[in-house]
Amino acid sequence: MSASFPGTPARPAPSPAASASRRVTLVSPVSHAVGEAITSAPRTGNLRGKALGILENRKQGAAPILEAVAAQLREEFGVGEIIFRRKRSMSSWAEEEILAELAGKCAAVLVGIGD
């Protein structure tokens, strides 16, 4: 007999001959990239004295988490100015003006969510 959940009847174990004749098909969960390869932005290296942008998505817990991360980055890595910006809506893309400002002023931008 094989093990079963309490309250359900036990089923007999399959015979070795029956098990040997079964076929199992495995499907790979790995997808393949479609489209052109994207090059990552250049890494900034040392953040000491550099401006850091923080883009918040308006989720309830995002601001406190991002503020705590910003404080830690300032303390541990000497980040200079921190520019906080918030999207108009959590369900839409960030506005072009915000993205342009952060790209123009910041050595790195932290984008985060929180619930």
BASEFI-75810 format. One record per residue: x, y, z of N, C-alpha, C, O in turn; residue in three letters; residue number from 0. Coordinates in steps of 0.001 Angstrom, whole numbers, plus 500000, padded with zeros to 6 digits. Example, Ala and Ser with C-alpha at 12.3 -4.5 7.8 and 13.67 -1.06 7.14 Angstrom:
% BASEFI-75810
n_u; n_v; n_w; ca_u; ca_v; ca_w; c_u; c_v; c_w; o_u; o_v; o_w; res; n
513190; 494310; 507800; 512300; 495500; 507800; 513200; 496700; 507800; 514236; 496681; 508465; ALA; 0;
512850; 497750; 507080; 513670; 498940; 507140; 512900; 500030; 507870; 513409; 501138; 508039; SER; 1;
//
This chain:
% BASEFI-75810
n_u; n_v; n_w; ca_u; ca_v; ca_w; c_u; c_v; c_w; o_u; o_v; o_w; res; n
500834; 498821; 500000; 500000; 500000; 500000; 500879; 501243; 500000; 501973; 501238; 500564; MET; 0;
500403; 502294; 499375; 501146; 503551; 499371; 500554; 504493; 500398; 499419; 504319; 500841; SER; 1;
501336; 505492; 500771; 500863; 506465; 501747; 499807; 507353; 501111; 499835; 507597; 499905; ALA; 2;
498880; 507832; 501922; 497851; 508731; 501412; 497521; 509768; 502472; 497911; 509632; 503631; SER; 3;
496805; 510797; 502068; 496377; 511817; 503011; 495350; 511220; 503954; 494585; 510346; 503546; PHE; 4;
495311; 511664; 505203; 494309; 511144; 506139; 492903; 511359; 505602; 492587; 512420; 505064; PRO; 5;
492067; 510345; 505752; 490679; 510451; 505309; 490456; 510028; 503871; 489308; 509982; 503427; GLY; 6;
491508; 509718; 503122; 491337; 509242; 501748; 491760; 507788; 501697; 492701; 507384; 502380; THR; 7;
491068; 507003; 500889; 491427; 505586; 500833; 492801; 505393; 500194; 493166; 506103; 499257; PRO; 8;
493547; 504435; 500705; 494869; 504122; 500161; 494705; 503359; 498850; 493790; 502549; 498703; ALA; 9;
495596; 503625; 497904; 495591; 502904; 496636; 496778; 501963; 496617; 497823; 502261; 497195; ARG; 10;
496623; 500849; 495968; 497759; 499942; 495890; 498872; 500557; 495049; 498609; 501289; 494095; PRO; 11;
500104; 500257; 495405; 501256; 500747; 494649; 501271; 500079; 493282; 500911; 498907; 493168; ALA; 12;
501692; 500819; 492215; 501745; 500195; 490895; 502815; 499112; 490862; 503812; 499170; 491583; PRO; 13;
502584; 498143; 490022; 503564; 497062; 489881; 504802; 497578; 489172; 504716; 498546; 488416; SER; 14;
505960; 496951; 489399; 507180; 497382; 488711; 507028; 497367; 487196; 507578; 498236; 486520; PRO; 15;
506304; 496414; 486653; 506115; 496337; 485202; 505315; 497530; 484702; 505629; 498089; 483651; ALA; 16;
504278; 497927; 485448; 503466; 499074; 485038; 504284; 500352; 485104; 504159; 501212; 484232; ALA; 17;
505125; 500487; 486133; 505951; 501685; 486263; 506970; 501784; 485146; 507254; 502881; 484665; SER; 18;
507523; 500660; 484724; 508550; 500661; 483681; 507982; 501055; 482335; 508723; 501546; 481484; ALA; 19;
506695; 500859; 482113; 506125; 501165; 480807; 505586; 502593; 480704; 505183; 503012; 479619; SER; 20;
505570; 503333; 481781; 505071; 504710; 481743; 506112; 505631; 481131; 507315; 505445; 481319; ARG; 21;
505638; 506615; 480404; 506526; 507626; 479831; 506251; 508946; 480519; 505099; 509289; 480782; ARG; 22;
507281; 509668; 480805; 507158; 510984; 481429; 507749; 511993; 480465; 508868; 511816; 479984; VAL; 23;
507012; 513039; 480183; 507511; 514105; 479322; 507865; 515295; 480204; 507020; 515794; 480947; THR; 24;
509105; 515746; 480125; 509552; 516917; 480870; 509532; 518122; 479945; 509977; 518047; 478800; LEU; 25;
509017; 519217; 480445; 508953; 520449; 479669; 509844; 521472; 480357; 509726; 521700; 481561; VAL; 26;
510724; 522079; 479598; 511628; 523078; 480164; 510880; 524382; 480421; 510185; 524870; 479529; SER; 27;
511002; 524961; 481621; 510345; 526233; 481918; 511160; 527441; 481453; 510746; 528581; 481669; PRO; 28;
512302; 527210; 480825; 513193; 528290; 480419; 512697; 528894; 479112; 512431; 528176; 478148; VAL; 29;
512575; 530207; 479086; 512152; 530873; 477851; 513381; 531345; 477088; 514493; 531356; 477616; SER; 30;
513168; 531718; 475890; 514245; 532230; 475051; 513977; 533695; 474756; 512840; 534080; 474483; HIS; 31;
515002; 534498; 474809; 514861; 535938; 474567; 514411; 536186; 473133; 514850; 535511; 472202; ALA; 32;
513542; 537150; 472975; 513063; 537541; 471669; 513425; 539003; 471474; 513216; 539815; 472376; VAL; 33;
513951; 539345; 470340; 514302; 540733; 470063; 515794; 540967; 470189; 516592; 540035; 470294; GLY; 34;
516139; 542235; 470174; 517550; 542608; 470223; 518085; 542588; 471644; 517348; 542796; 472608; GLU; 35;
519373; 542335; 471751; 520028; 542369; 473062; 520096; 543814; 473550; 520261; 544738; 472753; ALA; 36;
519971; 544000; 474836; 520029; 545334; 475436; 521340; 545448; 476202; 521711; 544553; 476962; ILE; 37;
522027; 546549; 475995; 523279; 546785; 476703; 522984; 547474; 478028; 522231; 548447; 478070; THR; 38;
523567; 546981; 479094; 523372; 547597; 480404; 524032; 548969; 480441; 524992; 549232; 479717; SER; 39;
523506; 549828; 481288; 524101; 551148; 481480; 525477; 550980; 482122; 525703; 550019; 482857; ALA; 40;
526387; 551897; 481852; 527702; 551798; 482502; 527567; 551912; 484018; 526746; 552685; 484511; PRO; 41;
528352; 551165; 484742; 528322; 551186; 486205; 529043; 552431; 486715; 530028; 552871; 486123; ARG; 42;
528557; 552986; 487796; 529114; 554233; 488312; 530327; 554040; 489199; 531092; 554979; 489417; THR; 43;
530511; 552839; 489712; 531634; 552622; 490619; 531361; 553257; 491971; 530338; 552979; 492597; GLY; 44;
532260; 554098; 492416; 532168; 554745; 493713; 531055; 555802; 493724; 530995; 556647; 492831; ASN; 45;
530179; 555755; 494729; 529075; 556722; 494838; 529405; 557916; 495728; 528575; 558813; 495877; LEU; 46;
530582; 557948; 496315; 530946; 559012; 497247; 530792; 560391; 496599; 531411; 560695; 495580; ARG; 47;
529944; 561213; 497227; 529743; 562582; 496764; 528867; 562718; 495524; 528602; 563837; 495085; GLY; 48;
528419; 561622; 494958; 527607; 561681; 493733; 526122; 561750; 494063; 525684; 561318; 495129; LYS; 49;
525360; 562302; 493126; 523912; 562410; 493303; 523257; 561063; 493030; 523624; 560353; 492093; ALA; 50;
522289; 560729; 493860; 521527; 559498; 493713; 520063; 559866; 493539; 519516; 560639; 494325; LEU; 51;
519434; 559321; 492522; 518008; 559524; 492316; 517238; 558371; 492910; 517680; 557223; 492853; GLY; 52;
516096; 558670; 493478; 515216; 557628; 493997; 513829; 557870; 493428; 513218; 558913; 493661; ILE; 53;
513344; 556892; 492680; 512031; 556989; 492044; 511078; 556048; 492765; 511266; 554832; 492768; LEU; 54;
510062; 556627; 493368; 509081; 555871; 494154; 507826; 555676; 493327; 507424; 556566; 492577; GLU; 55;
507204; 554508; 493464; 506076; 554185; 492595; 504682; 554383; 493200; 503687; 553985; 492596; ASN; 56;
504605; 554984; 494365; 503343; 555304; 495047; 502691; 554125; 495753; 501561; 554250; 496225; ARG; 57;
503355; 553006; 495838; 502811; 551904; 496636; 502933; 552295; 498104; 503815; 553070; 498472; LYS; 58;
502067; 551770; 498925; 501949; 552202; 500319; 503262; 552135; 501093; 503587; 553076; 501817; GLN; 59;
504011; 551070; 500963; 505219; 550924; 501762; 506492; 551389; 501092; 507564; 551279; 501687; GLY; 60;
506420; 551904; 499879; 507631; 552243; 499128; 508431; 553378; 499758; 509641; 553243; 499941; ALA; 61;
507792; 554484; 500090; 508519; 555656; 500589; 509356; 555359; 501829; 510539; 555697; 501842; ALA; 62;
508798; 554741; 502873; 509626; 554482; 504055; 510807; 553554; 503764; 511897; 553744; 504305; PRO; 63;
510592; 552563; 502922; 511685; 551640; 502574; 512779; 552384; 501823; 513958; 552265; 502155; ILE; 64;
512390; 553151; 500812; 513378; 553874; 500003; 514102; 554945; 500821; 515296; 555167; 500620; LEU; 65;
513405; 555604; 501729; 514064; 556597; 502586; 515104; 555934; 503485; 516184; 556483; 503702; GLU; 66;
514776; 554749; 504007; 515736; 554022; 504852; 516945; 553575; 504035; 518077; 553658; 504511; ALA; 67;
516719; 553105; 502823; 517828; 552695; 501951; 518698; 553905; 501616; 519925; 553804; 501615; VAL; 68;
518075; 555041; 501334; 518825; 556255; 501024; 519704; 556674; 502187; 520863; 557043; 501994; ALA; 69;
519157; 556618; 503397; 519946; 556982; 504588; 521141; 556056; 504755; 522238; 556501; 505092; ALA; 70;
520928; 554783; 504521; 522021; 553829; 504652; 523075; 554039; 503564; 524270; 553937; 503840; GLN; 71;
522654; 554328; 502343; 523609; 554593; 501265; 524424; 555848; 501554; 525622; 555894; 501272; LEU; 72;
523780; 556856; 502111; 524489; 558080; 502463; 525524; 557792; 503553; 526664; 558249; 503472; ARG; 73;
525119; 557037; 504566; 525999; 556742; 505696; 527154; 555810; 505297; 528308; 556073; 505636; GLU; 74;
526850; 554747; 504593; 527874; 553733; 504300; 528722; 554032; 503070; 529885; 553633; 503008; GLU; 75;
528144; 554737; 502083; 528859; 554942; 500826; 529110; 556406; 500500; 529671; 556721; 499451; PHE; 76;
528697; 557306; 501396; 528978; 558718; 501188; 528247; 559351; 500028; 528745; 560305; 499430; GLY; 77;
527063; 558834; 499696; 526274; 559415; 498611; 526048; 560887; 498912; 525803; 561267; 500057; VAL; 78;
526133; 561712; 497877; 525937; 563157; 498037; 524455; 563496; 498063; 523715; 563007; 498916; GLY; 79;
524031; 564318; 497143; 522632; 564739; 497069; 521743; 563546; 496729; 522115; 562693; 495923; GLU; 80;
520574; 563496; 497347; 519588; 562468; 497020; 518348; 563171; 496503; 517755; 564007; 497186; ILE; 81;
517973; 562822; 495304; 516824; 563450; 494653; 515669; 562452; 494652; 515711; 561439; 493953; ILE; 82;
514639; 562749; 495442; 513459; 561894; 495514; 512426; 562375; 494506; 512124; 563566; 494434; PHE; 83;
511889; 561447; 493733; 510787; 561758; 492826; 509748; 560658; 492939; 510064; 559522; 493290; ARG; 84;
508508; 561007; 492637; 507397; 560062; 492760; 506599; 560061; 491453; 506309; 561117; 490892; ARG; 85;
506253; 558872; 490983; 505400; 558767; 489799; 504007; 559308; 490107; 503590; 559321; 491265; LYS; 86;
503290; 559750; 489084; 501915; 560219; 489281; 500986; 559078; 489669; 500067; 559254; 490468; ARG; 87;
501236; 557910; 489094; 500354; 556769; 489322; 501184; 555498; 489416; 502165; 555334; 488691; SER; 88;
500787; 554598; 490311; 501552; 553358; 490452; 501370; 552438; 489252; 502181; 551536; 489047; MET; 89;
500337; 552641; 488463; 500057; 551728; 487357; 500550; 552234; 486002; 500280; 551610; 484976; SER; 90;
501264; 553349; 485989; 501736; 553868; 484702; 503245; 554070; 484729; 503883; 554006; 485780; SER; 91;
503791; 554314; 483556; 505221; 554597; 483435; 505545; 555915; 484117; 504671; 556766; 484284; TRP; 92;
506773; 556079; 484500; 507209; 557365; 485052; 507172; 558406; 483941; 507415; 558095; 482775; ALA; 93;
506870; 559625; 484310; 506772; 560705; 483335; 508144; 561001; 482732; 509166; 560889; 483408; GLU; 94;
508155; 561376; 481467; 509404; 561665; 480748; 510215; 562765; 481435; 511444; 562705; 481465; GLU; 95;
509523; 563779; 481992; 510240; 564872; 482656; 511035; 564354; 483859; 512169; 564773; 484092; GLU; 96;
510432; 563447; 484613; 511113; 562881; 485780; 512310; 562054; 485340; 513401; 562180; 485897; ILE; 97;
512102; 561209; 484337; 513198; 560369; 483845; 514352; 561215; 483302; 515519; 560912; 483548; LEU; 98;
514019; 562271; 482569; 515060; 563142; 482007; 515829; 563852; 483122; 517054; 563957; 483064; ALA; 99;
515108; 564338; 484136; 515776; 565009; 485251; 516728; 564061; 485971; 517881; 564414; 486221; GLU; 100;
516257; 562862; 486306; 517086; 561904; 487025; 518290; 561471; 486187; 519396; 561331; 486709; LEU; 101;
518072; 561262; 484894; 519175; 560862; 484004; 520214; 561968; 483898; 521408; 561687; 483794; ALA; 102;
519773; 563225; 483925; 520695; 564344; 483772; 521455; 564716; 485030; 522569; 565232; 484949; GLY; 103;
520871; 564462; 486188; 521472; 564917; 487446; 522121; 563819; 488278; 522953; 564111; 489137; LYS; 104;
521758; 562566; 488039; 522167; 561501; 488968; 523176; 560533; 488371; 523125; 560198; 487187; CYS; 105;
524094; 560093; 489225; 525059; 559070; 488809; 524399; 557701; 488803; 524806; 556817; 488050; ALA; 106;
523385; 557523; 489635; 522631; 556259; 489701; 521225; 556573; 490162; 520991; 557581; 490828; ALA; 107;
520295; 555715; 489808; 518897; 555882; 490221; 518416; 554565; 490799; 518592; 553502; 490205; VAL; 108;
517811; 554657; 491958; 517226; 553502; 492626; 515725; 553561; 492391; 515070; 554553; 492712; LEU; 109;
515192; 552491; 491831; 513765; 552406; 491585; 513231; 551288; 492466; 513736; 550166; 492425; VAL; 110;
512221; 551587; 493257; 511739; 550572; 494170; 510247; 550581; 494324; 509567; 551565; 494034; GLY; 111;
509748; 549436; 494796; 508336; 549288; 495074; 508165; 548825; 496505; 509130; 548395; 497137; ILE; 112;
506993; 548903; 497004; 506713; 548416; 498338; 505218; 548295; 498539; 504449; 549121; 498047; GLY; 113;
504816; 547294; 499241; 503388; 547108; 499539; 503177; 546981; 501017; 502043; 546819; 501467; ASP; 114;
//
